[in-house]
Each structure stands twice: as structure tokens, then as C-alpha cells.
Amino acid sequence: MTTTTTTNFTDVYMSPRLLAPGGTAADLSTHELRYGPLAYGDPDGLLRTVAESGLTGRGGAAFPMYRKLVAVADASRRTGRAPVVVANGAEGEPASRKDRTLLRLSPHLVLDGVQLAARATGAAEAHLAVEDGASFLESALAQRHDPLPVRIVRLPSRFLSGQASALAQYVSGNAPLPRHQRPPVRERGVRKAPTLVQNVETLAHLALVARYGADWFRGVGTLAQPGSTLCTLHAPGREVRVVEAPFGLPLNRLLPSHGVSAVLMGGYHGTWIPAGEASQRTLDANDLGAGVLAALPADRCGVAETARVLRYLALQSAGQCGPCLNGLPRIASAFRALATPGPPADARHDVARWSGLVEGRGACHHPDGTARLVRSALTTFAPELDAHARGLCTASDPTPFLPIPNEAR
């Protein structure tokens, strides 16, 4: 397989697997020349190969794909309903570009994965949900002659559009709002049928596992976390870029360690960790979340950056349960006060307490992810919070670092 780049970078950390080389989208003939034709095989054999590969989801939860496929197939047998496959390319996470990059450069690898997932589960219906690039993907579909037609679903640009239950609701013709997780979408999703909602990167890996086998897939990564993953990297002085890297790679190979105060791991539902600690860590699926790694420049205020993200997350909530409707706006407002030197004396205590109160009480995990970010910020930026309490801020550059859509300056 050939060396890969995107239009933004030339970083190569392993023999590339997922992305088309040269930053040019692969048409179907180029795709088949590069990877070979897709051999479906029997569903049971495919499931065994997926189980042996150790492939896990790349959408944030890192859940074993084999277990998810089997759960949907089992639910279909119990209910007598044919499953639905939904390829999740929503990427509502503002700091992430990995899924849209993959869909632009290697659309047919994802579409191969959709067909394989449909065959493994016995699905009778398939959808590819995206916020951007729908016309391009429809053109890619027109080149193919797949056994199961795939419909492109155009999603509204919101943080929660790609949440599994919200996505199932939208494909069903309803508003893209999360619902409570019982029963889960794998049992009752699109129009109450068992539904596989799978991140597009995971499906692309599935297409490679089906072609090359479990041992090939395990040829990179670690014993516990085999394979590679796409990451969106934000670093001072560099364009935002998407790279493919093996699990277990030291983070200091991906991000600079000098001139950095902290690293955001996983995106806006992720965690802040001090730069020194990040330099000692490796790429780990349990930390990676939406595949975002952002190195905060030392001259920026981590408290102010977190306050910006929390305001965005509060505005992006579905507003249909108490933790999102009341808790997140209150947390965001209090953290904004913390970002201003000389905050109220009890603001830090209030933020910590309210964050604990919203966890586990929402219709989805939006409050949980927001609370996770808050807790990490209170710990990682404790020295800066202490400085703010004294009426000082150590940052010298007020320019926003993390991307916030439609942010009022």
C-alpha cells in the first residue's frame, strides 16, 4: 500500500492504510486498484475475522465492533425485524476533521464497510449520514453497483446530530434529538428496527480487515489495542492536520512538548492533561474520544479556552432534560466568571458541585462529557485558577485557539 498525505500535511507515522495518497480523492477504479476487489465471504466467517482482529469503534466509545454486529443480528432474530445500518459521518465535534477527511479521500473504503456491515447483520436498509459533502458522496455511490442501496442523509450541523439515538431519530424522519438509552438503538433504532450506528472510520477499517485479515490488522498497534486510528492534531504554529497513527505511539511524536501548557485529549467531551504528563503518554483508545489532540500554547489561558468550549456545549444541548436545560448553562456561566481575573469566591466550588450533579442524569451522555471536561480543567489549570483568584492572568495572548462554530467575537 502506498504512502498517504492529505492536502494539509505530509506526516507519516506508519505504513498508511486508510487515506488516499496525494490528497486526491480516489474514484472507484483507483480504489479497487489500490485495495483490490471486495470479497464478501460468508457472514459467520466475516464475524470471526472481526472478532479475531480486535477492531473497536473509532467514534469515541472504543466498543468492540464484533460485539456490536452480533448484538444487532441477535436483536433482529428476536424481533423478526430486518436491521438498519447507519454509517455515522456527522462529526459534530468542532475540533475534529478526521471523518470528513476520510470521506473525501477514501469514500469507497467507507462504502465497502457499509456493505460488509449490512451483510454481517442481515440488514435490509443502509444510510450514510453526513453534515458536509453529500453531493460528492452521492457521486461516489453512482459509480458503484452494490447489493444494498445506500441513501445519503444530510444532517443539520449540531454537536449532538451524530449521537446514536438522535441520528436514528433523524433517519426515521424526526428531529435529531437524543432519547433515553433504554432500549438501545441496536435493539430499537430507525423506525423501531434493530440499528447499527457505526462511525465511518470504523467501517473503513472493517473493509480492510475483510480484505487482509485479522493478523494483518494486528500488525500495528498494541496487543490490547490493535490497529491504527485517525487523529486531528492542533498544534501551535501549524495548520490543523489529520494523521493516521498506531495505538501505542508516544504522544510526543504527534504533538510538540515545548511551548505547550496542556493537551486536550478526545475533543470537547475529553480531558485536559498537563503537557508534561502528555509527553509521557502513548496513543490510547480510552483517551482518544473523537480523535482530537490539541496542544494548548503556553501563552494562552486554559481557563478562558475551557469557558469558550463550555458556552458552546451549553448552547448545543438538546434542552429536553434538566441537566442540559438548567445545569450546563449554569456551569458555563460560572466557568466564564472563573475565566475573568477576580472571580466570585465560591465560583470554583459551585462549578465542581454542579458538574457532579448533572452526571448520569441526562437523556444522553452530553452532560457527562461536559462534566468530564470541567473536572479535568479544574485540576490541570488549578495554578491559573489560583492566579485568577488573585486578580491575575498569566496568559499573554488572548487569541482563541480552539475552534468554536459561529462564535461571536
Secondary structure, DSSP 8 states (H G I E B T S, - for coil): -----BTTB---SSS--SS-GGG----HHHHHHHH-------HHHHHHHHHHHT-B-SSSS--BHHHHHHHHHHHHHHH----EEEEEE----TT--HHHHHHHH-HHHHHHHHHHHHHHHT-SEEEEEESS-HHHHHHHHHT---SS-EEEEE--S-TTTTSHHHHHHHHTTS------SSS-TTTS-GGGS-EEEEEHHHHHHHHHHHHH-HHHHTTSB-SSSBSEEEEEEE-TTS--EEEEEETT-BGGGTS--TTEEEEEESSTTSEEEEHHHHTT-B--HHHHTTTEEEEEETTS-HHHHHHHHHHHHHHHS---SHIIIIIHHHHHHHHHHHTSSS--TTHHHHHHHHHHHHTT-SSSSHHHHHHHHHHHHHHHTHHHHHHHHTT----S-----S--TT---
